[in-house]
């Protein structure tokens, strides 16, 4: 058991290195976010030409669900909006997965304790991970100046659109959870 106590902190450090990208936010500290009630989608919303229109639709629908869940109402006209919402989806750098795998295991049986390790090398072709960056901006409707921005880079699945829709929903939820700034 003492050996486990020795290796547990190393395991936590190793697993923390495997975490996903964090949401990046920035905002204007002079903006009064407490006055935000009604919104409209800004004209500049969209995506790089290389991004699938289905991805764009998923981001827009997810964002609108988050706005409604936050009790924000869509303004009937842009002049009645307290804030503009602009979203943009950009192609992010593709990553190639060539890394060898390392496994670390702990176990005990009948009062004995064991530690095992393994190293695996991927067989076959390299896996290319397609990444996109989702950017959500809030703008002042009077002067169209940025008041808040949240962004996140996510990895897409080239084979399953349902997985992508779920990944986008989680990403938009994670970005929107950072608003309003503390």
Backbone as CSV, one residue per row, in Angstrom:
resi,resn,N_x,N_y,N_z,CA_x,CA_y,CA_z,C_x,C_y,C_z
1,UNK,0.820,-1.194,0.000,0.000,0.000,0.000,0.863,1.256,0.000
2,UNK,2.023,1.172,0.636,2.917,2.324,0.653,3.403,2.633,-0.760
3,UNK,3.594,1.575,-1.557,4.049,1.769,-2.923,2.983,2.495,-3.743
4,UNK,1.711,2.167,-3.502,0.622,2.848,-4.199,0.603,4.330,-3.849
5,UNK,0.813,4.640,-2.577,0.846,6.040,-2.150,1.993,6.782,-2.822
6,UNK,3.053,6.073,-3.141,4.182,6.678,-3.812,3.873,6.961,-5.283
7,UNK,3.183,6.025,-5.950,2.918,6.167,-7.373,1.648,6.943,-7.695
8,UNK,0.733,7.098,-6.759,-0.523,7.801,-7.023,-0.302,9.234,-7.505
9,UNK,0.566,10.034,-6.874,0.787,11.392,-7.392,1.356,11.403,-8.805
10,UNK,2.210,10.438,-9.131,2.748,10.360,-10.485,1.650,10.051,-11.499
11,UNK,0.720,9.203,-11.122,-0.398,8.869,-12.000,-1.279,10.085,-12.247
12,UNK,-1.551,10.845,-11.214,-2.374,12.051,-11.359,-1.696,13.049,-12.293
13,UNK,-0.403,13.235,-12.147,0.332,14.156,-13.017,0.305,13.666,-14.460
14,UNK,0.491,12.373,-14.662,0.492,11.813,-16.011,-0.873,11.969,-16.672
15,UNK,-1.944,11.730,-15.926,-3.282,11.845,-16.504,-3.675,13.288,-16.759
16,UNK,-3.189,14.210,-15.953,-3.527,15.614,-16.173,-2.917,16.126,-17.471
17,UNK,-1.851,15.538,-17.920,-1.251,15.907,-19.193,-2.084,15.479,-20.376
18,UNK,-3.064,14.610,-20.160,-3.917,14.117,-21.231,-5.197,14.931,-21.368
19,UNK,-5.368,16.009,-20.614,-6.612,16.762,-20.648,-6.752,17.516,-21.961
20,UNK,-7.986,17.882,-22.279,-8.264,18.564,-23.529,-7.914,20.044,-23.420
21,UNK,-8.029,20.732,-24.539,-7.758,22.155,-24.588,-8.765,22.898,-23.723
22,UNK,-8.312,23.942,-23.061,-9.182,24.745,-22.226,-9.820,25.859,-23.039
23,UNK,-10.962,26.332,-22.538,-11.619,27.481,-23.137,-10.766,28.715,-22.879
24,UNK,-10.610,29.523,-23.901,-9.873,30.778,-23.783,-10.898,31.905,-23.857
25,UNK,-10.875,32.802,-22.862,-11.816,33.921,-22.857,-11.073,35.236,-22.676
26,UNK,-11.718,36.288,-23.125,-11.234,37.640,-22.917,-12.456,38.551,-22.938
27,UNK,-12.381,39.673,-22.267,-13.534,40.569,-22.215,-13.114,41.993,-21.891
28,UNK,-14.048,42.902,-22.160,-13.872,44.306,-21.823,-14.346,44.495,-20.384
29,UNK,-13.472,44.843,-19.454,-13.871,44.966,-18.055,-14.864,46.103,-17.802
30,UNK,-15.001,47.017,-18.752,-15.951,48.118,-18.582,-17.354,47.771,-19.065
31,UNK,-17.530,46.626,-19.696,-18.851,46.226,-20.202,-19.750,45.812,-19.040
32,UNK,-21.022,46.187,-19.137,-22.009,45.843,-18.104,-22.840,44.657,-18.608
33,UNK,-22.386,43.450,-18.305,-23.043,42.241,-18.790,-24.385,41.993,-18.099
34,UNK,-24.628,42.624,-16.970,-25.898,42.439,-16.253,-27.078,43.030,-17.035
35,UNK,-26.798,43.902,-17.983,-27.869,44.514,-18.792,-28.223,43.682,-20.020
36,UNK,-27.509,42.593,-20.256,-27.738,41.774,-21.442,-28.986,40.909,-21.238
37,UNK,-30.007,41.176,-22.045,-31.238,40.383,-22.007,-31.662,39.903,-23.391
38,UNK,-31.577,40.808,-24.382,-32.030,40.487,-25.742,-30.830,40.506,-26.693
39,UNK,-30.802,39.550,-27.599,-29.676,39.423,-28.528,-30.169,39.266,-29.950
40,UNK,-29.265,39.433,-30.855,-29.480,39.076,-32.246,-28.163,38.509,-32.780
41,UNK,-28.263,37.640,-33.766,-27.075,37.039,-34.370,-26.462,38.048,-35.345
42,UNK,-25.185,38.319,-35.194,-24.491,39.301,-36.033,-24.301,38.772,-37.445
43,UNK,-24.234,39.703,-38.390,-24.070,39.350,-39.799,-22.755,38.652,-40.091
44,UNK,-21.711,38.924,-39.347,-20.401,38.357,-39.623,-20.231,36.920,-39.171
45,UNK,-21.289,36.270,-38.736,-21.185,34.889,-38.271,-20.976,33.946,-39.441
46,UNK,-20.300,32.826,-39.193,-20.074,31.861,-40.248,-18.842,31.018,-40.007
47,UNK,-18.154,30.688,-41.111,-17.021,29.779,-40.993,-16.097,29.915,-42.186
48,UNK,-14.883,29.351,-42.028,-13.983,29.208,-43.166,-14.689,28.386,-44.245
49,UNK,-14.307,28.576,-45.480,-14.938,27.836,-46.580,-14.700,26.340,-46.482
50,UNK,-13.625,25.924,-45.837,-13.306,24.504,-45.728,-14.167,23.786,-44.677
51,UNK,-14.850,24.537,-43.835,-15.679,23.942,-42.779,-17.041,23.562,-43.358
52,UNK,-17.475,22.361,-43.055,-18.752,21.850,-43.553,-19.920,22.706,-43.064
53,UNK,-20.909,22.954,-43.926,-22.100,23.700,-43.500,-22.866,22.981,-42.376
54,UNK,-22.729,21.666,-42.295,-23.392,20.925,-41.216,-22.769,21.272,-39.867
55,UNK,-21.465,21.454,-39.859,-20.755,21.864,-38.634,-21.235,23.253,-38.224
56,UNK,-21.338,24.155,-39.195,-21.794,25.525,-38.927,-23.200,25.505,-38.332
57,UNK,-24.091,24.711,-38.930,-25.460,24.612,-38.403,-25.481,24.064,-36.982
58,UNK,-24.645,23.056,-36.715,-24.576,22.492,-35.361,-24.133,23.536,-34.338
59,UNK,-23.134,24.341,-34.704,-22.651,25.382,-33.788,-23.754,26.417,-33.550
60,UNK,-24.404,26.853,-34.601,-25.462,27.868,-34.466,-26.608,27.348,-33.598
61,UNK,-27.054,26.126,-33.837,-28.150,25.555,-33.054,-27.754,25.368,-31.590
62,UNK,-26.538,24.900,-31.354,-26.057,24.717,-29.976,-25.978,26.055,-29.249
63,UNK,-25.474,27.064,-29.937,-25.365,28.392,-29.340,-26.744,28.955,-29.005
64,UNK,-27.703,28.784,-29.897,-29.055,29.285,-29.624,-29.690,28.547,-28.441
65,UNK,-29.421,27.257,-28.298,-29.923,26.528,-27.125,-29.311,27.078,-25.839
66,UNK,-28.010,27.394,-25.884,-27.346,27.943,-24.698,-27.901,29.320,-24.341
67,UNK,-28.155,30.139,-25.348,-28.727,31.461,-25.094,-30.111,31.344,-24.467
68,UNK,-30.929,30.458,-24.992,-32.274,30.269,-24.427,-32.201,29.709,-23.015
69,UNK,-31.276,28.779,-22.780,-31.121,28.203,-21.442,-30.666,29.271,-20.450
70,UNK,-29.943,30.276,-20.927,-29.499,31.382,-20.084,-30.554,32.469,-19.952
71,UNK,-31.740,32.176,-20.458,-32.899,33.079,-20.389,-32.706,34.369,-21.184
72,UNK,-31.909,34.297,-22.234,-31.781,35.431,-23.137,-32.829,35.266,-24.226
73,UNK,-33.374,36.385,-24.673,-34.417,36.358,-25.698,-33.876,36.950,-26.996
74,UNK,-34.320,36.389,-28.097,-33.906,36.927,-29.379,-34.712,38.192,-29.646
75,UNK,-34.026,39.275,-29.961,-34.686,40.555,-30.229,-35.407,40.488,-31.564
76,UNK,-36.547,41.180,-31.643,-37.320,41.180,-32.890,-36.603,41.966,-33.993
77,UNK,-35.828,42.970,-33.620,-35.020,43.712,-34.589,-33.632,43.950,-33.988
78,UNK,-32.624,44.105,-34.815,-31.278,44.353,-34.287,-31.194,45.623,-33.430
79,UNK,-32.022,46.609,-33.701,-31.977,47.844,-32.916,-32.490,47.638,-31.498
80,UNK,-33.283,46.585,-31.261,-33.797,46.289,-29.919,-32.888,45.350,-29.131
81,UNK,-31.764,44.965,-29.704,-30.868,44.004,-29.046,-29.956,44.716,-28.049
82,UNK,-29.727,44.050,-26.919,-28.769,44.543,-25.928,-27.346,44.125,-26.282
83,UNK,-27.246,43.036,-27.048,-25.933,42.568,-27.488,-26.074,41.757,-28.767
84,UNK,-25.002,41.750,-29.540,-24.940,40.954,-30.762,-24.099,39.720,-30.479
85,UNK,-24.491,38.596,-31.055,-23.738,37.353,-30.915,-23.169,37.017,-32.287
86,UNK,-21.853,36.857,-32.311,-21.190,36.454,-33.545,-20.427,35.172,-33.249
87,UNK,-20.604,34.182,-34.116,-19.845,32.939,-33.962,-19.047,32.729,-35.238
88,UNK,-17.915,32.087,-35.080,-17.082,31.791,-36.231,-16.384,30.468,-35.998
89,UNK,-16.324,29.654,-37.037,-15.659,28.359,-36.962,-14.494,28.394,-37.945
90,UNK,-13.303,28.150,-37.426,-12.094,28.192,-38.252,-11.406,26.840,-38.215
91,UNK,-10.806,26.476,-39.335,-9.988,25.275,-39.366,-8.785,25.506,-38.464
92,UNK,-8.521,24.581,-37.590,-7.333,24.656,-36.731,-6.304,23.673,-37.273
93,UNK,-5.118,23.755,-36.784,-4.046,22.885,-37.268,-4.417,21.419,-37.073
94,UNK,-4.202,20.632,-38.118,-4.407,19.196,-38.000,-3.236,18.607,-37.225
95,UNK,-3.527,17.602,-36.467,-2.466,16.932,-35.725,-2.359,15.503,-36.210
96,UNK,-1.161,14.981,-36.195,-0.908,13.611,-36.607,-0.590,12.817,-35.350
97,UNK,-1.297,11.719,-35.180,-1.105,10.874,-34.006,-0.094,9.783,-34.347
98,UNK,1.174,10.017,-33.989,2.243,9.048,-34.213,2.852,8.585,-32.908
99,UNK,2.335,9.096,-31.835,2.990,8.868,-30.557,2.846,7.431,-30.087
100,UNK,3.907,6.901,-29.500,3.783,5.585,-28.880,2.919,5.702,-27.630
101,UNK,2.315,4.628,-27.267,1.443,4.612,-26.092,2.200,4.038,-24.913
102,UNK,1.912,4.564,-23.743,2.522,4.077,-22.524,1.408,3.766,-21.554
103,UNK,1.425,2.581,-20.998,0.429,2.194,-20.004,1.102,1.931,-18.679
104,UNK,0.414,2.243,-17.608,0.933,2.042,-16.269,-0.187,1.418,-15.458
105,UNK,0.093,0.306,-14.816,-0.949,-0.372,-14.053,-0.509,-0.689,-12.645
106,UNK,-1.463,-0.689,-11.748,-1.239,-1.040,-10.348,-2.209,-2.160,-9.998
107,UNK,-1.824,-3.009,-9.090,-2.734,-4.059,-8.653,-2.246,-4.724,-7.387
108,UNK,-3.174,-5.397,-6.743,-2.786,-6.134,-5.538,-3.617,-7.402,-5.470
109,UNK,-3.043,-8.419,-4.815,-3.743,-9.689,-4.643,-3.172,-10.367,-3.415
110,UNK,-4.018,-10.644,-2.465,-3.595,-11.380,-1.284,-2.484,-10.701,-0.503
111,UNK,-2.511,-9.413,-0.385,-1.491,-8.707,0.384,-0.249,-8.358,-0.404
112,UNK,-0.145,-8.835,-1.628,0.998,-8.494,-2.472,0.610,-7.346,-3.388
113,UNK,1.583,-6.607,-3.815,1.330,-5.444,-4.661,2.227,-5.533,-5.883
114,UNK,1.679,-5.164,-7.034,2.477,-5.220,-8.253,2.287,-3.973,-9.087
115,UNK,3.290,-3.663,-9.870,3.255,-2.536,-10.790,3.672,-3.061,-12.148
116,UNK,2.964,-2.655,-13.183,3.327,-3.079,-14.528,3.300,-1.903,-15.478
117,UNK,4.109,-1.966,-16.501,4.113,-0.935,-17.533,4.092,-1.621,-18.886
118,UNK,3.634,-0.874,-19.860,3.673,-1.383,-21.227,3.864,-0.211,-22.170
119,UNK,4.481,-0.482,-23.294,4.654,0.523,-24.328,4.093,-0.072,-25.599
120,UNK,3.225,0.676,-26.257,2.641,0.215,-27.509,2.990,1.168,-28.627
121,UNK,3.280,0.645,-29.764,3.549,1.461,-30.935,2.401,1.233,-31.898
122,UNK,1.768,2.314,-32.364,0.628,2.128,-33.259,1.044,1.431,-34.554
123,UNK,0.232,0.496,-34.964,0.479,-0.224,-36.204,-0.408,0.357,-37.288
124,UNK,0.027,0.327,-38.497,-0.776,0.856,-39.589,-0.454,2.311,-39.860
125,UNK,-1.423,2.994,-40.430,-1.232,4.384,-40.844,-1.327,5.332,-39.660
126,UNK,-0.692,6.484,-39.840,-0.840,7.555,-38.862,-2.275,8.065,-38.919
127,UNK,-2.795,8.468,-37.761,-4.141,9.033,-37.706,-4.023,10.550,-37.736
128,UNK,-4.698,11.181,-38.683,-4.697,12.635,-38.770,-5.972,13.132,-38.102
129,UNK,-5.794,13.951,-37.084,-6.920,14.508,-36.357,-7.279,15.863,-36.957
130,UNK,-8.533,16.001,-37.398,-9.019,17.263,-37.973,-9.586,18.102,-36.831
131,UNK,-9.079,19.312,-36.670,-9.477,20.182,-35.572,-10.127,21.452,-36.097
132,UNK,-11.077,21.962,-35.318,-11.666,23.260,-35.617,-11.633,24.105,-34.357
133,UNK,-11.663,25.410,-34.548,-11.757,26.340,-33.433,-13.114,27.016,-33.512
134,UNK,-13.859,26.952,-32.410,-15.150,27.622,-32.312,-14.921,28.916,-31.534
135,UNK,-15.311,30.030,-32.140,-15.144,31.339,-31.519,-16.527,31.960,-31.359
136,UNK,-16.836,32.401,-30.142,-18.102,33.082,-29.868,-17.771,34.478,-29.352
137,UNK,-18.290,35.481,-30.045,-18.074,36.875,-29.670,-19.393,37.517,-29.273
138,UNK,-19.340,38.384,-28.285,-20.470,39.246,-27.946,-20.032,40.667,-28.245
139,UNK,-20.912,41.404,-28.939,-20.581,42.746,-29.394,-21.587,43.750,-28.872
140,UNK,-21.128,44.972,-28.694,-22.011,46.071,-28.360,-22.753,46.453,-29.643
141,UNK,-24.098,46.485,-29.641,-24.813,46.757,-30.891,-24.629,48.193,-31.400
142,UNK,-24.331,49.141,-30.509,-24.204,50.533,-30.927,-22.966,50.767,-31.781
143,UNK,-21.820,50.258,-31.332,-20.580,50.520,-32.059,-19.923,49.258,-32.621
144,UNK,-20.551,48.109,-32.402,-20.073,46.806,-32.906,-18.700,46.426,-32.333
145,UNK,-18.364,46.987,-31.162,-17.099,46.642,-30.523,-17.257,45.392,-29.685
146,UNK,-16.200,44.614,-29.656,-16.174,43.360,-28.915,-16.253,43.628,-27.412
147,UNK,-17.147,42.878,-26.725,-17.228,42.990,-25.267,-16.805,41.700,-24.577
148,UNK,-16.969,40.544,-25.249,-16.591,39.253,-24.661,-16.267,38.282,-25.788
149,UNK,-15.268,37.428,-25.559,-14.923,36.379,-26.527,-14.581,35.100,-25.786
150,UNK,-15.104,33.999,-26.294,-14.750,32.677,-25.807,-14.421,31.794,-26.993
151,UNK,-13.403,30.950,-26.852,-13.041,30.065,-27.962,-12.501,28.747,-27.429
152,UNK,-12.614,27.735,-28.263,-12.166,26.398,-27.908,-11.814,25.641,-29.175
153,UNK,-10.728,24.895,-29.143,-10.336,24.027,-30.257,-10.811,22.618,-29.934
154,UNK,-11.495,22.004,-30.894,-11.986,20.637,-30.700,-11.552,19.761,-31.868
155,UNK,-11.552,18.477,-31.612,-11.211,17.490,-32.641,-12.501,16.901,-33.199
156,UNK,-12.576,16.809,-34.519,-13.753,16.240,-35.176,-13.513,14.787,-35.547
157,UNK,-14.601,14.056,-35.671,-14.558,12.660,-36.099,-14.915,12.626,-37.583
158,UNK,-14.036,12.090,-38.395,-14.282,12.068,-39.841,-15.313,11.032,-40.271
159,UNK,-15.715,10.176,-39.355,-16.603,9.076,-39.743,-18.026,9.206,-39.233
160,UNK,-18.255,9.949,-38.148,-19.572,9.926,-37.520,-20.090,11.333,-37.227
161,UNK,-21.045,11.818,-38.019,-21.608,13.147,-37.797,-22.310,13.282,-36.435
162,UNK,-22.840,12.196,-35.905,-23.503,12.257,-34.594,-22.489,12.540,-33.491
163,UNK,-21.309,11.948,-33.606,-20.243,12.219,-32.642,-19.849,13.696,-32.729
164,UNK,-19.747,14.222,-33.944,-19.406,15.633,-34.118,-20.455,16.541,-33.500
165,UNK,-21.732,16.214,-33.703,-22.807,17.031,-33.130,-22.710,17.043,-31.604
166,UNK,-22.442,15.896,-30.998,-22.297,15.835,-29.538,-21.055,16.593,-29.075
167,UNK,-19.966,16.467,-29.805,-18.731,17.169,-29.454,-18.940,18.680,-29.537
168,UNK,-19.623,19.132,-30.567,-19.900,20.562,-30.727,-20.813,21.058,-29.610
169,UNK,-21.825,20.281,-29.278,-22.745,20.672,-28.187,-21.974,20.843,-26.879
170,UNK,-21.104,19.896,-26.571,-20.301,19.999,-25.342,-19.355,21.203,-25.397
171,UNK,-18.761,21.455,-26.561,-17.820,22.570,-26.701,-18.523,23.915,-26.527
172,UNK,-19.652,24.090,-27.183,-20.391,25.355,-27.067,-20.872,25.547,-25.630
173,UNK,-21.331,24.475,-25.006,-21.744,24.547,-23.602,-20.578,24.954,-22.713
174,UNK,-19.408,24.384,-22.975,-18.227,24.704,-22.182,-17.797,26.161,-22.388
175,UNK,-17.851,26.633,-23.629,-17.509,28.032,-23.892,-18.498,28.947,-23.182
176,UNK,-19.792,28.677,-23.354,-20.822,29.549,-22.799,-20.830,29.515,-21.272
177,UNK,-20.348,28.447,-20.677,-20.299,28.372,-19.202,-19.336,29.412,-18.630
178,UNK,-18.468,29.977,-19.463,-17.517,30.996,-19.013,-18.101,32.401,-19.030
179,UNK,-19.360,32.536,-19.488,-20.020,33.836,-19.549,-21.117,33.881,-18.501
180,UNK,-21.317,34.996,-17.818,-20.508,36.206,-17.826,-19.225,36.006,-17.039
181,UNK,-18.224,36.826,-17.323,-16.950,36.671,-16.611,-17.116,36.964,-15.122
182,UNK,-16.318,36.303,-14.328,-16.418,36.482,-12.872,-15.747,37.738,-12.405
